[in-house]
Amino acid sequence: MTWHRCEYYRAECGLPAQLVDDDRIVLQLGGVFGAVTMPAGLGRKVVASLRVRAMPAPALAHPGGQRWTLLSGPGTVTLDELAALVLLGVSVVGETAVVVLPSPETEALGLWHWIEPPTQVDLPPQAALLTTTRAMAVPTSRTRSAQP
């Protein structure tokens, strides 16, 4: 079953997934792939905003569902940008890292699972993903709290 899902990612989604230890599917980052990890609550807002703007980002939930990883195109960030993101609970996944992709087994066990499944469409640029993330992290009650 896992092998078939790995092939699906390659053929149908354009993700060069690899099967590791016969039971784990991973995507090697770098080149044309990037990823950003964030709290699930912020991820919901970011995914919705990107979808409305016709820039869907594949998003997967980690075991426990408290963190999401969104796939993107490549990108670079400065140390100042990284520091600001850390305050939001957001991290840019390193270029040489791998992202675990959901398999039928991990989904059945309630571990990794897709929130926004991948398609053959282009991934959003990482800069657009990070801009959206920062915008969605701004509290909306700020202007209301300033009023008496």
C-alpha positions in Angstrom: 0.0 0.0 0.0 2.8 2.5 1.0 4.6 1.8 -2.3 1.4 2.7 -4.3 1.0 6.0 -2.4 4.7 6.8 -3.1 4.1 6.2 -6.8 0.9 8.4 -6.7 2.9 11.3 -5.2 5.5 11.0 -8.0 3.1 10.4 -11.0 0.0 12.4 -10.0 1.3 15.1 -7.7 4.8 15.8 -9.2 6.5 15.2 -5.8 9.7 13.1 -6.1 8.7 11.1 -3.0 11.1 8.4 -1.8 10.3 5.2 0.2 12.5 4.8 3.3 12.7 1.6 5.3 9.8 0.2 3.3 7.2 2.0 5.3 7.9 5.7 5.4 7.4 8.2 2.5 9.6 11.3 2.5 10.2 14.3 0.3 13.7 15.7 0.1 13.7 19.4 0.3 15.9 21.7 -1.7 15.9 22.6 -5.4 12.3 23.4 -6.2 10.8 22.3 -2.9 10.6 24.2 0.4 8.5 23.8 3.5 7.3 25.9 6.5 6.0 24.5 9.8 3.6 26.3 12.0 1.0 25.9 14.7 -2.2 24.3 13.4 -4.4 27.3 14.2 -2.2 29.6 12.2 -2.0 27.0 9.5 -5.8 27.0 9.1 -5.8 30.7 8.4 -2.8 30.5 6.0 -4.3 27.6 4.0 -7.6 29.3 3.7 -6.0 32.6 2.6 -3.8 30.9 0.0 -6.7 28.9 -1.3 -8.9 32.1 -1.8 -6.0 33.6 -3.7 -5.7 30.6 -6.0 -2.3 29.6 -4.5 -3.1 26.4 -2.7 -0.3 25.0 -0.6 -0.2 21.3 0.2 -0.5 21.1 4.0 -0.1 18.1 6.3 -0.7 17.7 10.0 1.9 16.1 12.2 1.1 13.4 14.8 -1.1 15.0 17.4 -2.3 17.6 15.0 -0.8 20.6 16.8 1.7 21.5 14.0 1.2 21.7 10.3 3.8 21.7 7.5 3.0 23.5 4.3 4.9 22.7 1.1 6.1 25.6 -1.0 8.5 26.5 -3.7 12.1 27.3 -2.8 13.0 30.5 -0.9 15.5 32.2 1.3 15.0 34.1 4.5 17.3 36.4 6.5 18.3 35.7 10.1 16.0 38.7 11.2 13.1 37.1 9.3 13.8 33.7 10.9 13.9 35.3 14.4 10.5 37.1 13.8 9.0 33.8 12.6 10.2 31.9 15.6 8.2 34.3 17.8 5.1 33.2 15.9 6.0 29.5 16.4 6.9 29.2 12.7 10.0 27.6 11.2 11.3 27.4 7.7 12.4 23.8 7.1 16.0 23.5 6.0 17.0 22.9 2.4 18.6 19.5 3.2 15.8 18.2 5.4 13.1 15.7 4.5 9.4 16.0 5.1 7.5 12.9 6.0 4.5 12.5 3.6 1.3 10.7 4.7 1.0 7.0 3.9 -2.1 4.9 4.2 -0.6 3.5 7.4 0.2 6.8 9.1 -3.3 8.1 8.2 -5.0 5.0 9.6 -3.0 5.4 12.9 -3.9 9.1 13.1 -0.3 10.2 12.6 0.7 12.3 9.5 -2.3 13.2 7.3 -3.2 15.7 4.6 -5.2 18.8 5.5 -4.8 20.2 1.9 -3.7 17.3 -0.4 -1.1 17.9 -3.1 -2.1 18.3 -6.8 -0.2 18.9 -9.9 -0.5 22.6 -9.6 2.5 24.7 -8.9 3.5 25.2 -5.3 3.2 28.8 -3.9 6.4 30.7 -3.7 7.9 30.5 -0.3 8.0 34.3 -0.1 4.2 34.5 -0.7 3.6 31.7 1.9 5.7 33.6 4.5 4.0 36.9 3.8 0.6 35.3 4.2 1.8 33.6 7.4 2.9 36.9 8.9 -0.3 38.6 7.8 -2.5 35.9 9.3 -0.6 35.9 12.6 -1.5 39.6 13.3 -4.2 39.6 15.9 -7.5 41.0 14.5 -8.6 42.4 17.8 -5.8 45.0 17.9 -8.0 47.8 16.5 -11.0 46.8 18.7 -9.0 46.8 21.9 -7.8 50.4 21.2 -11.4 51.6 21.3 -13.1 52.4 24.7 
